[in-house]
Amino acid sequence: MDVDSAHPSAAAIATRYATAGADDWTDVLRRADANGVATVVLETLFAGEEGPIGADRTGELDCRALDASTPEYLSAALRRRRSRAEQFELDLEAVGGHFADRGIPYAVIKTNVDHAYHPWDLNVLVSPADLPAADELLTASGWERTSLRAHPLARTEPGKRLYEHPVRHPVHLHRAVSWNGLTYLRPETVLDSRCRIDGVAYPDPVVDAAIHCAHTVFEGFSLRLVEALEIVRLLGDAAESDQVRARRLAVDNGWPAGFDLALTTATSVVDAIEHDPASVSLPRRYPRRQLVGAWLQHARRTGGWYEPPLNALLGVVK
């Protein structure tokens, strides 16, 4: 997968970041895990007989092995991540199949489907009118809505419901792209332009990129490498018309400043890793003034006066 025609592959960029200035393989894995790219980094390092781990060519990356068992340990770490990713994909197919069989329009959001990493839950968006049917479907399929004691925020947050399963991934059911009760994309925006990958419905790439931009600014308050790579891949220079469309979505929903902040930061992060990876620190915290400005802009549009103080409080907690 290429970020765009002018950039190296996303796997190459992720590996360059994770290994730059790392003291040992533990540090490489820590940096990769913190940014959602551990699997692609390990796969790159193990690629072929000449891979730097497989051949113990640690000097090529200026990174010493911890001991003789390090390659075996990292190989096991890769197998564990691949196994988790496989389980997640099975759950994607199962949930998607349930919704399709029932005839409920849906889209799986916030999944970073082009990167093999392990999210902790499945985020499924349906229209508000279909929420009761979706609730009934999940309950009949073995998921149970969480209690207030187990997950107070998930239980009380407007627009979301969290379901857990004895053996499958939890499901977050959304009726809009929203956080903390505030909407950043309406459900019809997502559901009216979906694509299918291996039978599972996702937002189309432009809408998906807009969701990633909004998530980093209004929920995560920072940018991880996996998100930067996805935003640049979908909205880079080679896709100017898509960039215009994605920004229009942000304008229509009251957060163009947040969109600009996410896209500019993602582009600068990827560019910096290409030229001087050791200088890049991730996840990248957004500048406080620009972050608050984006929150205020959206709050004025939606009437959600509590958005800036609530986000500021959550930012301290996170």
Buried (B, 14 or more C-beta within 10 A) or exposed (E): EBBBEEBBBBBBBBBBBBBBEBEBBEBBBBBBBBBBBBBBBBBBBBBEEEBBBBEEEBEEBEBEBBEEEBBEBBBEBBEEBBEBBEBBBEBBEBBBEBBBEBEBBBBBBBBBBBBBBBBEBBBBBBBEEBBEBBBEBBEEBEBEBBEEEEBEEBBEBEBBBBBBBEEBBBBBBBBBBBBBBBBBBBBEBBBEEBEEEEEBBBBBBBBBBBBBBBBBBBBBBBBBBBBBBBBBBBBBEBBEEBBEBBBBBBEEBBBBBBBBBBBEBBBBBBBBBBEEBBEBEBBBBBEEEBBBBBBBBBBEBBEBEEBBEBBBEBBEEE
